[in-house]
């Protein structure tokens, strides 16, 4: 297909402000963007730039939301969604249809197109395929995201980790959806970012990896029920 990179990783939490504060404290990140568009889904959010990639936290603002049901299934804060940047949305949609992957939401705007794959057809996490125009832009981060980006401690999004009781089957399912060739339990993407598959009894998005800035050590911290690792290039 034409997946270039993991551009945004999303966690679900009952406390949006606490998650944003933890990201800023632990990773030296800037202020969040609050996207009013997510109100249509019964949510509030915070989108924080990490270099030219992004972390997002979503919190239900009313009863009966998909995110609220996801939180209930997982017993609290947890990983939620992976957003992959692509080069050709028409090709993505044709590929998903050809693989029998259903979609739950699509939009075409002047500066970005997006399609969410049905989580029952991907497993572990919701996957969105997004094509920004131009490719360096990112509507979801807010118009001023470049001014809010901070890279003193971490410089970008290295990858995400997903898990399930049959990691090989989960890896193969995601490989078909993303149209990439696995390397062991890792699905590498052209920019060096990746999806890594782990073995765990309960399926879900378990971790987010961030690239360490020069001179910073590898480390890990749990935020929103998700293990964040700072990794070396």
C-alpha positions as CSV (number, residue, x, y, z in Angstrom):
1,X,0.0,0.0,0.0
2,X,1.4,3.4,0.8
3,X,1.7,3.7,4.6
4,X,4.6,6.0,5.3
5,X,4.7,6.3,9.1
6,X,3.0,6.3,12.5
7,X,2.1,9.9,12.8
8,X,-0.1,9.9,16.0
9,X,-0.7,7.6,18.9
10,X,-3.8,7.9,21.0
11,X,-4.7,6.9,24.5
12,X,-8.1,6.9,26.3
13,X,-8.4,8.3,29.8
14,X,-11.0,9.5,32.3
15,X,-8.7,12.4,33.1
16,X,-7.4,14.3,30.1
17,X,-5.6,17.0,32.1
18,X,-3.7,14.5,34.2
19,X,-2.4,12.7,31.1
20,X,-1.3,15.9,29.3
21,X,0.4,17.1,32.5
22,X,2.3,13.8,32.8
23,X,3.4,13.9,29.1
24,X,4.7,17.5,29.6
25,X,6.5,16.6,32.9
26,X,8.0,13.4,31.7
27,X,8.9,14.3,28.1
28,X,9.3,18.1,28.2
29,X,6.5,18.6,25.7
30,X,4.6,21.7,24.9
31,X,1.0,22.8,25.3
32,X,-1.9,20.7,23.9
33,X,-4.4,21.5,21.2
34,X,-8.0,21.0,22.1
35,X,-9.8,19.9,18.9
36,X,-13.5,21.1,19.0
37,X,-14.3,18.6,16.3
38,X,-14.1,15.6,18.6
39,X,-17.2,16.9,20.4
40,X,-19.2,15.2,17.7
41,X,-18.0,11.9,19.1
42,X,-18.8,12.9,22.7
43,X,-15.2,13.6,23.6
44,X,-12.7,16.2,24.7
45,X,-9.1,15.7,23.8
46,X,-5.5,17.1,23.9
47,X,-3.1,16.7,21.1
48,X,0.6,17.3,21.9
49,X,3.3,17.6,19.3
50,X,6.5,15.4,19.6
51,X,8.8,16.7,16.9
52,X,6.5,16.5,13.9
53,X,4.5,13.5,15.3
54,X,1.8,13.6,18.0
55,X,0.4,12.1,21.1
56,X,-3.4,12.5,21.8
57,X,-5.5,11.7,24.8
58,X,-9.3,11.4,24.4
59,X,-11.8,11.6,27.3
60,X,-15.6,11.0,27.1
61,X,-17.7,14.0,27.8
62,X,-21.0,12.2,27.9
63,X,-22.4,8.7,28.3
64,X,-22.7,6.2,25.4
65,X,-19.4,6.9,23.5
66,X,-17.2,4.3,21.8
67,X,-14.3,5.6,23.9
68,X,-16.3,5.2,27.1
69,X,-17.1,1.6,26.1
70,X,-13.5,1.0,25.4
71,X,-12.4,2.3,28.8
72,X,-15.0,0.1,30.4
73,X,-13.8,-3.1,28.6
74,X,-10.2,-2.4,29.6
75,X,-11.0,-1.5,33.2
76,X,-9.7,2.1,33.0
77,X,-7.1,4.2,31.1
78,X,-5.5,2.4,28.2
79,X,-4.2,2.6,24.6
80,X,-6.8,3.4,22.0
81,X,-5.8,4.3,18.4
82,X,-2.9,4.4,15.9
83,X,-2.9,7.0,13.1
84,X,-0.8,6.1,10.1
85,X,0.1,8.7,7.5
86,X,-0.4,7.6,3.9
87,X,0.3,9.0,0.5
88,X,-2.8,7.9,-1.5
89,X,-6.2,7.7,0.3
90,X,-8.0,6.3,-2.7
91,X,-5.6,3.4,-2.8
92,X,-5.9,2.9,0.9
93,X,-9.7,2.6,0.7
94,X,-9.5,0.2,-2.2
95,X,-7.0,-1.9,-0.4
96,X,-9.2,-2.1,2.8
97,X,-12.2,-3.0,0.7
98,X,-10.3,-5.6,-1.1
99,X,-9.2,-7.2,2.2
100,X,-12.7,-7.2,3.5
101,X,-11.8,-4.6,6.2
102,X,-14.8,-2.6,7.1
103,X,-14.6,1.2,7.9
104,X,-16.4,3.1,10.7
105,X,-15.7,6.7,9.7
106,X,-14.3,8.6,6.8
107,X,-13.8,12.3,6.0
108,X,-12.3,14.3,3.1
109,X,-11.3,17.9,3.9
110,X,-9.3,20.4,2.0
111,X,-6.1,19.7,4.0
112,X,-6.6,16.1,5.2
113,X,-8.5,12.9,4.4
114,X,-9.0,10.1,6.9
115,X,-10.5,6.6,7.2
116,X,-11.0,4.6,10.4
117,X,-10.8,0.8,10.0
118,X,-13.3,-1.3,12.0
119,X,-11.5,-2.3,15.2
120,X,-13.1,-5.8,15.0
121,X,-11.2,-6.3,11.7
122,X,-7.9,-5.0,12.9
123,X,-7.7,-6.3,16.5
124,X,-6.0,-4.7,19.5
125,X,-6.5,-1.0,18.5
126,X,-8.5,1.3,16.3
127,X,-6.4,2.2,13.2
128,X,-6.9,5.4,11.2
129,X,-5.3,6.1,7.8
130,X,-4.7,9.8,7.2
131,X,-3.4,11.7,4.2
132,X,-2.5,15.3,5.0
133,X,-2.1,18.0,2.3
134,X,0.7,19.0,2.2
135,X,2.3,15.9,3.7
136,X,4.2,17.9,6.4
137,X,1.0,19.4,7.7
138,X,-1.3,17.9,10.4
139,X,-4.7,19.4,10.9
140,X,-5.4,17.4,14.1
141,X,-2.4,19.0,15.9
142,X,-3.9,22.6,15.5
143,X,-2.8,25.4,13.3
144,X,0.1,26.4,15.6
145,X,1.5,22.9,16.3
146,X,5.0,23.8,15.0
147,X,5.3,26.6,17.5
148,X,4.3,24.2,20.4
149,X,6.6,21.4,19.4
150,X,9.5,20.7,21.9
151,X,12.3,18.2,21.3
152,X,14.7,18.7,24.3
153,X,14.0,15.2,25.8
154,X,12.3,13.3,23.0
155,X,12.3,14.0,19.2
156,X,9.5,12.0,17.7
157,X,7.3,8.9,17.7
158,X,9.3,5.7,17.2
159,X,6.4,3.3,17.3
160,X,3.5,1.6,19.0
161,X,3.1,-1.7,20.7
162,X,0.0,-3.9,20.5
163,X,-0.7,-7.3,22.1
164,X,-2.9,-10.3,22.0
165,X,-2.9,-14.0,23.1
166,X,-1.8,-15.1,19.6
167,X,0.8,-12.5,18.6
168,X,1.8,-14.1,15.3
169,X,-1.9,-14.1,14.2
170,X,-2.2,-10.5,15.3
171,X,1.0,-9.5,13.5
172,X,-0.2,-11.2,10.3
173,X,-3.6,-9.4,10.5
174,X,-1.9,-6.0,10.9
175,X,0.6,-6.8,8.2
176,X,-2.3,-7.4,5.8
177,X,-4.1,-4.3,6.9
178,X,-1.0,-2.1,6.7
179,X,0.3,-4.0,3.6
180,X,3.8,-4.3,5.1
181,X,6.3,-7.2,5.4
182,X,6.9,-8.3,9.0
183,X,10.4,-8.5,10.5
184,X,9.9,-11.0,13.4
185,X,7.1,-9.5,15.5
186,X,7.8,-6.0,14.2
187,X,6.1,-4.3,11.3
188,X,8.6,-1.7,10.0
189,X,7.5,1.4,8.1
190,X,9.5,3.5,5.6
191,X,10.4,6.3,8.0
192,X,11.8,3.9,10.7
193,X,8.7,3.9,12.9
194,X,7.0,0.6,13.6
195,X,4.3,-1.5,15.1
196,X,5.6,-4.1,17.5
197,X,3.5,-7.1,18.6
198,X,3.6,-8.6,22.1
199,X,2.1,-11.7,23.7
200,X,-0.5,-10.9,26.4
201,X,-3.7,-12.6,27.5
202,X,-5.8,-9.5,26.8
203,X,-5.7,-7.8,23.4
204,X,-4.9,-4.1,23.3
205,X,-2.6,-1.3,22.5
206,X,0.0,-1.6,25.3
207,X,2.8,0.8,24.6
208,X,4.1,3.9,22.8
209,X,7.8,4.4,22.0
210,X,9.4,7.8,21.6
211,X,12.8,8.6,20.1
212,X,15.3,9.9,22.7
213,X,17.0,13.3,22.1
214,X,20.8,13.2,21.8
215,X,22.3,12.5,25.2
216,X,19.1,11.3,26.8
217,X,18.9,7.8,28.3
218,X,16.5,5.0,27.4
219,X,13.8,4.8,30.1
220,X,10.1,3.9,30.6
221,X,7.1,5.2,32.4
222,X,3.5,4.2,32.6
223,X,0.9,6.9,31.7
224,X,-2.8,6.3,31.1
225,X,-2.4,2.6,31.6
226,X,0.1,2.6,28.7
227,X,3.9,1.9,28.9
228,X,5.8,4.8,27.3
229,X,9.4,3.9,26.4
230,X,12.1,6.4,25.5
231,X,14.3,4.5,23.0
232,X,17.6,5.2,21.3
233,X,18.0,5.3,17.6
